[in-house]
Amino acid sequence: MTLADLWSWPLLRLKLELGWPDSLMTQVESYRLRKGAAPTFAVPENALLPMDEDWPNSLISLERPPLALHWSGKRVCWPLLSSRQAVAVVGTRRPSDHGRRMAYAIGQCLAHAGWPVVSGLAEGIDAAAHKGCLEAGGIPIGVLGTPLDRIYPPEHETLQVQVGSSGLLFTEWPCGARVQRSSFVLRNRLLVSVSCALVVVECPVASGALLSAQIAKSQECPVWVVPGDALRWSCQGSNGLLSQGSTPLLKPELLSDALGPGPFAAQRPVQSDATASAEKLDVPLLRFINEGFTFEQLSAAMSCSSTQLAHELLQLELDGIIEPRPGLRWHSV
């Protein structure tokens, strides 16, 4: 069965079959009416749809689930986000020096522990966390409030390119879409829904980070908070979360100790790049890759889970041994 087969189904049958919430079904029906009975359109390769295998199931239960996710970067990151094997770090755009240094250190610590670091690529705390993650050779995940073809703030162009190259960028807004103030607020629900824990480093009483904390609590996602200066305006909101039962984060290592090893914690033995590459060239996985196997076929051939396979493929990409090809395939460099 394909999306084309579902297009002609009555709304009630679609709802019973898919189990999607009324809010999403209303948007689907509106879209079908606009497009007509026999629409012609192509889904971009970098668009993830609700029926795709890697679509995060945690997004379906949202009050306003996204209709699609547009992404760039390493597709093998998606199985990790689908299973919420990442940690979100959020906070104010105008942090104190302490907040900025803590965000950077948290990003570093999570990367060393093997955890992908999710944030919104905004100024301040978000940027510091991703810079720390990148410096430690980690996997950054940027959830954008803009389409992929628009960078905001503009001075983050280099950072956004680095995040997309080392990890993944995604947004619910297609290229060319109009950006509104609410676009940045709406991304909070997405970054929380792909994470197993949320860290609020520093934020005032009116902050999107507080909204992220509310969403996390509604999803029973643990919330950690860095204690801040009680007299500083930018710490009033985050300090308030501590009085509401959030876990204080006194140093980054407490977080990694509590979470345990992340999905990228397994490190290779120290050896030369040539030796490491030579060893990887002998594994059966590479033979299947060069035979043109898709992700699903590789998982079946290797008798491993999609999450484990994603880890191995991503590591091979990072080592420069394989490169992605269209159709969710790879080939040796």
FENHU-V246099 format. One record per pair of residues at least 6 apart in sequence whose C-alpha atoms are under 8 Angstrom apart, sorted by the first residue. I is the first residue (numbers start at 1). GAP is how many residues later the second one is. D is the distance in whole Angstrom. If there is no record, write none. Layout:
i->I gap->GAP d->D
i->I gap->GAP d->D
This chain:
i->6 gap->8 d->7
i->7 gap->25 d->8
i->7 gap->30 d->8
i->8 gap->29 d->7
i->11 gap->14 d->8
i->11 gap->18 d->7
i->15 gap->6 d->8
i->15 gap->10 d->7
i->20 gap->40 d->7
i->20 gap->41 d->8
i->21 gap->39 d->8
i->21 gap->40 d->7
i->21 gap->42 d->8
i->23 gap->40 d->7
i->23 gap->41 d->6
i->24 gap->40 d->7
i->24 gap->41 d->7
i->24 gap->43 d->8
i->45 gap->281 d->8
i->45 gap->282 d->8
i->46 gap->24 d->6
i->46 gap->25 d->5
i->46 gap->26 d->7
i->47 gap->21 d->7
i->47 gap->22 d->6
i->47 gap->23 d->5
i->47 gap->24 d->6
i->48 gap->6 d->8
i->48 gap->7 d->7
i->48 gap->20 d->6
i->48 gap->21 d->5
i->48 gap->22 d->6
i->48 gap->23 d->8
i->49 gap->6 d->7
i->49 gap->18 d->7
i->49 gap->19 d->5
i->49 gap->20 d->7
i->50 gap->10 d->8
i->50 gap->17 d->7
i->50 gap->18 d->7
i->54 gap->24 d->6
i->54 gap->25 d->6
i->54 gap->28 d->6
i->55 gap->23 d->8
i->55 gap->27 d->6
i->56 gap->25 d->7
i->56 gap->26 d->4
i->56 gap->27 d->7
i->56 gap->138 d->7
i->57 gap->25 d->7
i->58 gap->24 d->8
i->58 gap->135 d->6
i->58 gap->136 d->7
i->59 gap->6 d->6
i->59 gap->7 d->7
i->59 gap->131 d->7
i->59 gap->134 d->6
i->62 gap->127 d->8
i->66 gap->106 d->6
i->67 gap->105 d->7
i->68 gap->104 d->6
i->69 gap->101 d->6
i->69 gap->102 d->6
i->69 gap->103 d->5
i->69 gap->104 d->7
i->70 gap->77 d->8
i->70 gap->78 d->7
i->70 gap->100 d->5
i->70 gap->101 d->5
i->70 gap->102 d->6
i->70 gap->103 d->7
i->70 gap->104 d->6
i->71 gap->77 d->7
i->71 gap->97 d->7
i->71 gap->98 d->5
i->71 gap->99 d->4
i->71 gap->100 d->6
i->72 gap->76 d->8
i->72 gap->92 d->6
i->72 gap->96 d->6
i->72 gap->97 d->5
i->72 gap->98 d->7
i->73 gap->91 d->5
i->73 gap->92 d->6
i->73 gap->93 d->7
i->73 gap->94 d->6
i->73 gap->95 d->4
i->73 gap->96 d->6
i->74 gap->90 d->8
i->74 gap->91 d->8
i->74 gap->92 d->8
i->74 gap->93 d->6
i->74 gap->94 d->6
i->74 gap->240 d->7
i->75 gap->93 d->7
i->76 gap->234 d->5
i->76 gap->235 d->7
i->76 gap->237 d->7
i->76 gap->238 d->6
i->77 gap->90 d->7
i->77 gap->91 d->7
i->77 gap->233 d->7
i->77 gap->237 d->7
i->79 gap->227 d->7
i->79 gap->228 d->5
i->79 gap->231 d->7
i->80 gap->6 d->7
i->80 gap->183 d->8
i->80 gap->227 d->6
i->80 gap->230 d->8
i->81 gap->113 d->5
i->81 gap->114 d->7
i->82 gap->112 d->6
i->83 gap->111 d->7
i->84 gap->109 d->7
i->84 gap->110 d->5
i->84 gap->111 d->5
i->84 gap->112 d->5
i->85 gap->30 d->7
i->85 gap->31 d->7
i->85 gap->109 d->7
i->85 gap->110 d->6
i->85 gap->111 d->6
i->85 gap->177 d->7
i->85 gap->178 d->7
i->86 gap->29 d->6
i->86 gap->30 d->5
i->86 gap->31 d->6
i->86 gap->32 d->7
i->86 gap->108 d->7
i->86 gap->109 d->5
i->86 gap->110 d->6
i->86 gap->111 d->7
i->86 gap->176 d->8
i->87 gap->23 d->8
i->87 gap->28 d->7
i->87 gap->29 d->6
i->87 gap->30 d->5
i->87 gap->31 d->6
i->87 gap->108 d->5
i->87 gap->109 d->6
i->87 gap->110 d->5
i->87 gap->111 d->6
i->87 gap->112 d->8
i->88 gap->29 d->6
i->88 gap->30 d->4
i->88 gap->31 d->6
i->88 gap->103 d->7
i->88 gap->104 d->7
i->88 gap->107 d->6
i->88 gap->108 d->8
i->88 gap->109 d->6
i->88 gap->110 d->5
i->88 gap->111 d->6
i->89 gap->14 d->8
i->89 gap->18 d->8
i->89 gap->28 d->7
i->89 gap->29 d->6
i->89 gap->30 d->6
i->89 gap->36 d->8
i->89 gap->37 d->7
i->89 gap->40 d->7
i->89 gap->109 d->6
i->89 gap->110 d->5
i->89 gap->111 d->6
i->89 gap->112 d->7
i->90 gap->29 d->6
i->90 gap->30 d->7
i->90 gap->35 d->6
i->90 gap->36 d->6
i->90 gap->108 d->8
i->90 gap->109 d->6
i->90 gap->110 d->5
i->90 gap->111 d->6
i->90 gap->112 d->8
i->90 gap->119 d->6
i->91 gap->33 d->7
i->91 gap->34 d->5
i->91 gap->35 d->7
i->91 gap->109 d->6
i->91 gap->110 d->5
i->91 gap->111 d->5
i->91 gap->112 d->5
i->91 gap->116 d->8
i->91 gap->117 d->8
i->91 gap->118 d->5
i->92 gap->31 d->8
i->92 gap->32 d->6
i->92 gap->33 d->6
i->92 gap->110 d->6
i->92 gap->111 d->5
i->92 gap->112 d->7
i->92 gap->115 d->7
i->92 gap->117 d->7
i->92 gap->142 d->7
i->93 gap->29 d->7
i->93 gap->30 d->5
i->93 gap->31 d->4
i->93 gap->32 d->6
i->93 gap->33 d->8
i->94 gap->29 d->7
i->94 gap->30 d->6
i->94 gap->31 d->8
i->94 gap->140 d->8
i->95 gap->29 d->6
i->95 gap->30 d->7
i->95 gap->107 d->7
i->95 gap->108 d->8
i->95 gap->139 d->7
i->96 gap->138 d->8
i->99 gap->26 d->7
i->99 gap->102 d->6
i->99 gap->103 d->6
i->99 gap->129 d->8
i->100 gap->24 d->7
i->100 gap->25 d->6
i->100 gap->28 d->6
i->101 gap->27 d->7
i->102 gap->99 d->7
i->102 gap->150 d->8
i->103 gap->22 d->6
i->103 gap->23 d->8
i->103 gap->25 d->6
i->103 gap->26 d->5
i->103 gap->29 d->8
i->103 gap->98 d->6
i->104 gap->21 d->8
i->104 gap->24 d->5
i->104 gap->25 d->5
i->104 gap->26 d->7
i->104 gap->27 d->6
i->104 gap->28 d->4
i->104 gap->29 d->7
i->105 gap->24 d->7
i->105 gap->27 d->6
i->105 gap->147 d->7
i->106 gap->23 d->7
i->106 gap->26 d->7
i->106 gap->146 d->5
i->107 gap->10 d->7
i->107 gap->21 d->8
i->107 gap->22 d->4
i->107 gap->23 d->6
i->107 gap->24 d->7
i->107 gap->25 d->5
i->107 gap->26 d->4
i->108 gap->21 d->8
i->108 gap->24 d->5
i->108 gap->25 d->5
i->108 gap->26 d->8
i->108 gap->27 d->7
i->108 gap->28 d->5
i->108 gap->30 d->8
i->109 gap->24 d->8
i->109 gap->143 d->6
i->109 gap->144 d->7
i->109 gap->147 d->7
i->110 gap->6 d->7
i->110 gap->7 d->7
i->110 gap->23 d->7
i->110 gap->28 d->8
i->110 gap->146 d->6
i->111 gap->6 d->7
i->111 gap->22 d->5
i->111 gap->25 d->6
i->111 gap->26 d->7
i->111 gap->27 d->4
i->111 gap->28 d->7
i->112 gap->24 d->6
i->112 gap->25 d->8
i->112 gap->26 d->7
i->112 gap->153 d->7
i->113 gap->143 d->6
i->113 gap->147 d->8
i->113 gap->148 d->6
i->113 gap->149 d->6
i->113 gap->151 d->8
i->113 gap->152 d->6
i->114 gap->24 d->7
i->114 gap->147 d->6
i->114 gap->148 d->4
i->114 gap->149 d->6
i->114 gap->150 d->4
i->114 gap->151 d->4
i->114 gap->152 d->8
i->115 gap->23 d->8
i->115 gap->24 d->7
i->115 gap->146 d->8
i->115 gap->147 d->4
i->115 gap->148 d->6
i->115 gap->149 d->6
i->115 gap->150 d->7
i->116 gap->22 d->7
i->116 gap->23 d->5
i->116 gap->24 d->6
i->116 gap->25 d->7
i->116 gap->146 d->8
i->117 gap->12 d->8
i->117 gap->13 d->7
i->117 gap->16 d->7
i->117 gap->21 d->8
i->117 gap->22 d->6
i->117 gap->23 d->5
i->117 gap->24 d->6
i->118 gap->12 d->8
i->118 gap->22 d->6
i->118 gap->23 d->5
i->118 gap->24 d->6
i->118 gap->25 d->7
i->118 gap->73 d->7
i->118 gap->77 d->7
i->119 gap->7 d->6
i->119 gap->10 d->8
i->119 gap->11 d->7
i->119 gap->21 d->8
i->119 gap->22 d->6
i->119 gap->23 d->5
i->119 gap->24 d->6
i->119 gap->72 d->7
i->120 gap->6 d->6
i->120 gap->22 d->5
i->120 gap->23 d->5
i->120 gap->24 d->6
i->120 gap->25 d->7
i->120 gap->67 d->8
i->120 gap->68 d->8
i->120 gap->71 d->7
i->121 gap->6 d->5
i->121 gap->9 d->8
i->121 gap->21 d->6
i->121 gap->22 d->7
i->121 gap->23 d->7
i->121 gap->35 d->8
i->121 gap->39 d->7
i->122 gap->30 d->8
i->122 gap->31 d->7
i->123 gap->30 d->7
i->125 gap->76 d->7
i->125 gap->77 d->8
i->127 gap->32 d->8
i->130 gap->10 d->6
i->130 gap->33 d->8
i->131 gap->28 d->8
i->133 gap->6 d->7
i->133 gap->7 d->6
i->134 gap->6 d->7
i->134 gap->28 d->8
i->134 gap->29 d->8
i->134 gap->32 d->8
i->138 gap->28 d->8
i->139 gap->24 d->8
i->139 gap->27 d->6
i->139 gap->28 d->5
i->139 gap->29 d->8
i->140 gap->23 d->6
i->140 gap->26 d->7
i->140 gap->27 d->5
i->140 gap->28 d->7
i->141 gap->22 d->7
i->141 gap->23 d->8
i->141 gap->26 d->6
i->141 gap->27 d->5
i->141 gap->28 d->6
i->142 gap->18 d->8
i->142 gap->21 d->7
i->142 gap->22 d->8
i->142 gap->26 d->6
i->142 gap->27 d->5
i->142 gap->28 d->6
i->143 gap->26 d->6
i->143 gap->27 d->5
i->143 gap->28 d->6
i->143 gap->44 d->7
i->143 gap->47 d->7
i->143 gap->48 d->6
i->144 gap->25 d->7
i->144 gap->26 d->6
i->144 gap->27 d->5
i->144 gap->40 d->8
i->144 gap->43 d->7
i->145 gap->26 d->7
i->145 gap->28 d->8
i->145 gap->34 d->8
i->145 gap->38 d->5
i->145 gap->39 d->4
i->145 gap->40 d->8
i->145 gap->41 d->7
i->145 gap->42 d->6
i->146 gap->6 d->7
i->146 gap->25 d->7
i->146 gap->27 d->6
i->146 gap->33 d->6
i->146 gap->37 d->7
i->146 gap->38 d->8
i->147 gap->24 d->6
i->147 gap->25 d->8
i->147 gap->26 d->5
i->147 gap->27 d->6
i->147 gap->28 d->5
i->147 gap->29 d->7
i->147 gap->30 d->7
i->147 gap->32 d->8
i->148 gap->21 d->8
i->148 gap->22 d->7
i->148 gap->23 d->7
i->148 gap->25 d->8
i->148 gap->26 d->7
i->148 gap->27 d->6
i->149 gap->26 d->6
i->149 gap->27 d->7
i->150 gap->25 d->8
i->151 gap->6 d->6
i->151 gap->9 d->8
i->163 gap->6 d->7
i->166 gap->152 d->8
i->171 gap->16 d->8
i->185 gap->23 d->6
i->188 gap->20 d->7
i->188 gap->21 d->8
i->188 gap->23 d->7
i->188 gap->24 d->5
i->189 gap->23 d->7
i->189 gap->26 d->6
i->192 gap->6 d->7
i->192 gap->20 d->7
i->192 gap->23 d->7
i->192 gap->24 d->6
i->193 gap->23 d->8
i->193 gap->26 d->8
i->195 gap->26 d->8
i->196 gap->25 d->6
i->196 gap->26 d->7
i->197 gap->19 d->8
i->197 gap->24 d->6
i->197 gap->25 d->5
i->197 gap->26 d->6
i->197 gap->27 d->8
i->198 gap->15 d->7
i->198 gap->18 d->7
i->198 gap->23 d->7
i->198 gap->24 d->6
i->198 gap->25 d->5
i->198 gap->26 d->6
i->199 gap->24 d->6
i->199 gap->25 d->5
i->199 gap->26 d->6
i->199 gap->27 d->8
i->200 gap->9 d->7
i->200 gap->13 d->8
i->200 gap->23 d->7
i->200 gap->24 d->6
i->200 gap->25 d->5
i->200 gap->26 d->7
i->200 gap->38 d->7
i->201 gap->24 d->6
i->201 gap->25 d->5
i->201 gap->26 d->8
i->201 gap->37 d->7
i->202 gap->23 d->8
i->202 gap->24 d->7
i->202 gap->25 d->8
i->202 gap->26 d->7
i->202 gap->32 d->6
i->202 gap->33 d->5
i->202 gap->35 d->8
i->202 gap->36 d->5
i->203 gap->6 d->7
i->203 gap->7 d->8
i->203 gap->31 d->5
i->203 gap->32 d->5
i->203 gap->33 d->7
i->203 gap->34 d->5
i->203 gap->35 d->5
i->204 gap->29 d->6
i->204 gap->30 d->4
i->204 gap->31 d->5
i->204 gap->32 d->5
i->204 gap->33 d->4
i->204 gap->34 d->7
i->205 gap->29 d->8
i->205 gap->31 d->6
i->205 gap->32 d->4
i->205 gap->33 d->8
i->206 gap->31 d->7
i->207 gap->30 d->8
i->210 gap->27 d->7
i->210 gap->28 d->7
i->213 gap->10 d->7
i->216 gap->6 d->7
i->216 gap->7 d->7
i->217 gap->6 d->7
i->222 gap->24 d->8
i->223 gap->23 d->6
i->223 gap->24 d->6
i->224 gap->22 d->6
i->224 gap->23 d->5
i->224 gap->24 d->6
i->224 gap->25 d->6
i->225 gap->13 d->6
i->225 gap->14 d->8
i->225 gap->16 d->7
i->225 gap->17 d->7
i->225 gap->21 d->6
i->225 gap->22 d->6
i->225 gap->23 d->5
i->225 gap->24 d->5
i->226 gap->12 d->7
i->226 gap->13 d->8
i->226 gap->22 d->6
i->226 gap->23 d->5
i->226 gap->24 d->6
i->227 gap->8 d->8
i->227 gap->11 d->7
i->227 gap->12 d->6
i->227 gap->15 d->8
i->227 gap->21 d->6
i->227 gap->22 d->7
i->227 gap->23 d->7
i->228 gap->7 d->5
i->228 gap->10 d->8
i->228 gap->11 d->6
i->229 gap->6 d->6
i->230 gap->6 d->7
i->230 gap->9 d->7
i->242 gap->6 d->7
i->249 gap->6 d->7
i->263 gap->48 d->7
i->264 gap->47 d->7
i->277 gap->42 d->8
i->277 gap->44 d->7
i->280 gap->6 d->8
i->285 gap->13 d->7
i->285 gap->17 d->7
i->286 gap->46 d->7
i->288 gap->10 d->7
i->288 gap->13 d->8
i->289 gap->9 d->7
i->289 gap->40 d->7
i->289 gap->41 d->6
i->289 gap->42 d->6
i->289 gap->43 d->8
i->290 gap->40 d->7
i->290 gap->41 d->5
i->290 gap->42 d->7
i->292 gap->37 d->6
i->292 gap->38 d->7
i->292 gap->39 d->8
i->293 gap->36 d->6
i->294 gap->33 d->7
i->294 gap->34 d->6
i->294 gap->35 d->5
i->294 gap->36 d->8
i->295 gap->33 d->6
i->295 gap->34 d->6
i->296 gap->10 d->8
i->298 gap->11 d->8
i->299 gap->6 d->6
i->299 gap->7 d->6
i->299 gap->10 d->6
i->316 gap->6 d->6
i->317 gap->6 d->6
i->317 gap->7 d->8
i->320 gap->13 d->7
i->321 gap->11 d->6
i->321 gap->12 d->6
i->322 gap->8 d->6
i->322 gap->9 d->5
i->322 gap->10 d->4
i->322 gap->11 d->5
i->323 gap->7 d->6
i->323 gap->8 d->6
i->323 gap->9 d->6
i->323 gap->10 d->6
i->324 gap->6 d->4
i->324 gap->7 d->7
i->325 gap->6 d->7
